[in-house]
């Protein structure tokens, strides 16, 4: 079996088979597969192409998105680690008042702990600015 076909089988299983190890991380949280890809390996392969190297595996560009055309690519392990849910705080540009930069960079610039900010965002559903503001206000008490 080719690595591409194995990846196709695995992504279908992790989204639909409740007995699949860690199903909760894919199908269990609502991740699904493009309907044509469920049964049509050739259509899947036409969209993603062949694996560039043995170091690559299938990855979703948006970690919260589905396995659909435009959201699937071949990535290295390093690229996939950066795309994990717990890592997504580290990507992108963040703003707080006149400070702009990475998640940890902005936290450091305003003197707050990035782990605490991250925790508040997860626990309370706060935005980055709300969580930073909470800690800036707390420091001024």
ZIZIHU-V487318 format. One record per residue. N is the residue number from 1. RES is the residue in three letters. PSI is psi in degrees with one decimal (none if undefined). BURIAL is I if it has 9 or more other ideal C-beta (glycine too) atoms within 8 Angstrom, else O. D_LAST is the distance of its C-alpha to the last C-alpha in whole Angstrom. Layout:
# ZIZIHU-V487318
n | res | psi | burial | d_last
N | RES | PSI | BURIAL | D_LAST
N | RES | PSI | BURIAL | D_LAST
This chain:
# ZIZIHU-V487318
n | res | psi | burial | d_last
1 | UNK | 140.3 | O | 63
2 | UNK | 156.0 | O | 61
3 | UNK | -33.9 | O | 58
4 | UNK | -43.1 | I | 57
5 | UNK | -38.2 | I | 59
6 | UNK | -41.5 | I | 57
7 | UNK | -42.4 | I | 53
8 | UNK | -45.4 | I | 55
9 | UNK | -45.4 | O | 56
10 | UNK | -44.1 | I | 52
11 | UNK | -35.4 | I | 50
12 | UNK | -42.4 | I | 52
13 | UNK | -45.2 | I | 52
14 | UNK | -17.8 | I | 48
15 | UNK | -16.5 | I | 48
16 | UNK | -21.5 | O | 51
17 | UNK | 105.4 | O | 52
18 | UNK | -15.1 | O | 49
19 | UNK | -3.5 | O | 51
20 | UNK | 135.7 | I | 50
21 | UNK | 131.7 | O | 47
22 | UNK | 26.7 | O | 44
23 | UNK | -36.3 | I | 45
24 | UNK | -25.7 | O | 42
25 | UNK | -10.1 | O | 40
26 | UNK | -89.6 | I | 43
27 | UNK | -36.9 | I | 45
28 | UNK | -20.5 | O | 43
29 | UNK | 17.3 | O | 40
30 | UNK | 4.4 | O | 42
31 | UNK | 131.1 | I | 43
32 | UNK | 174.6 | O | 47
33 | UNK | 138.2 | I | 50
34 | UNK | 126.6 | I | 52
35 | UNK | -41.1 | O | 55
36 | UNK | -28.1 | O | 57
37 | UNK | -21.1 | I | 56
38 | UNK | -40.7 | I | 56
39 | UNK | -13.8 | O | 60
40 | UNK | 90.2 | O | 61
41 | UNK | -39.8 | O | 60
42 | UNK | -38.1 | O | 62
43 | UNK | -41.9 | I | 60
44 | UNK | -50.2 | I | 56
45 | UNK | -36.0 | I | 58
46 | UNK | -33.0 | O | 59
47 | UNK | -42.2 | I | 55
48 | UNK | -20.2 | I | 54
49 | UNK | -176.3 | O | 57
50 | UNK | 151.8 | O | 58
51 | UNK | 127.7 | I | 55
52 | UNK | -31.5 | O | 55
53 | UNK | 167.2 | O | 55
54 | UNK | -17.6 | O | 55
55 | UNK | -6.9 | O | 51
56 | UNK | 145.1 | I | 50
57 | UNK | 168.8 | I | 49
58 | UNK | 142.9 | I | 49
59 | UNK | 149.6 | I | 45
60 | UNK | 134.0 | I | 43
61 | UNK | -50.9 | I | 42
62 | UNK | 115.7 | O | 39
63 | UNK | -22.7 | O | 38
64 | UNK | -1.8 | O | 38
65 | UNK | 172.5 | I | 41
66 | UNK | 171.4 | I | 44
67 | UNK | 89.3 | I | 47
68 | UNK | 159.5 | I | 49
69 | UNK | 136.0 | O | 51
70 | UNK | -11.9 | O | 48
71 | UNK | 14.3 | I | 45
72 | UNK | 136.9 | I | 47
73 | UNK | 168.6 | O | 48
74 | UNK | 130.4 | I | 49
75 | UNK | 156.0 | I | 46
76 | UNK | 168.0 | O | 46
77 | UNK | -41.8 | O | 44
78 | UNK | -43.9 | O | 41
79 | UNK | -39.2 | I | 41
80 | UNK | -36.7 | I | 41
81 | UNK | -36.8 | O | 38
82 | UNK | -17.6 | I | 36
83 | UNK | 6.2 | I | 37
84 | UNK | 153.6 | I | 36
85 | UNK | -43.9 | O | 33
86 | UNK | -11.8 | O | 31
87 | UNK | -13.0 | I | 31
88 | UNK | -18.1 | I | 31
89 | UNK | -20.0 | I | 27
90 | UNK | -9.4 | O | 29
91 | UNK | 155.8 | O | 31
92 | UNK | 179.7 | O | 31
93 | UNK | 134.3 | O | 29
94 | UNK | 152.9 | I | 25
95 | UNK | 141.8 | I | 23
96 | UNK | 115.3 | I | 19
97 | UNK | -117.4 | O | 19
98 | UNK | 13.9 | O | 22
99 | UNK | 131.5 | I | 22
100 | UNK | 137.0 | O | 25
101 | UNK | -158.6 | O | 26
102 | UNK | 166.7 | I | 27
103 | UNK | -56.7 | I | 24
104 | UNK | -31.6 | O | 23
105 | UNK | -44.0 | I | 24
106 | UNK | -42.8 | I | 21
107 | UNK | -46.6 | I | 19
108 | UNK | -41.4 | O | 19
109 | UNK | -36.4 | O | 19
110 | UNK | 0.9 | I | 16
111 | UNK | 33.6 | O | 15
112 | UNK | 156.9 | I | 14
113 | UNK | 121.1 | O | 17
114 | UNK | -33.0 | I | 20
115 | UNK | -40.9 | O | 21
116 | UNK | -40.6 | I | 17
117 | UNK | -46.4 | I | 18
118 | UNK | -43.1 | I | 21
119 | UNK | -43.7 | O | 21
120 | UNK | -39.4 | I | 19
121 | UNK | -42.0 | I | 21
122 | UNK | -46.9 | O | 24
123 | UNK | -41.7 | O | 23
124 | UNK | -3.2 | O | 22
125 | UNK | 22.0 | O | 24
126 | UNK | 154.4 | I | 21
127 | UNK | 168.0 | O | 22
128 | UNK | -47.5 | I | 21
129 | UNK | -39.1 | O | 19
130 | UNK | -43.6 | I | 17
131 | UNK | -42.3 | I | 16
132 | UNK | -46.8 | I | 15
133 | UNK | -42.5 | I | 13
134 | UNK | -47.4 | I | 11
135 | UNK | -33.1 | I | 10
136 | UNK | -44.0 | I | 9
137 | UNK | -41.1 | O | 7
138 | UNK | -38.9 | O | 5
139 | UNK | -27.5 | O | 6
140 | UNK | -2.9 | O | 4
141 | UNK | none | O | 0
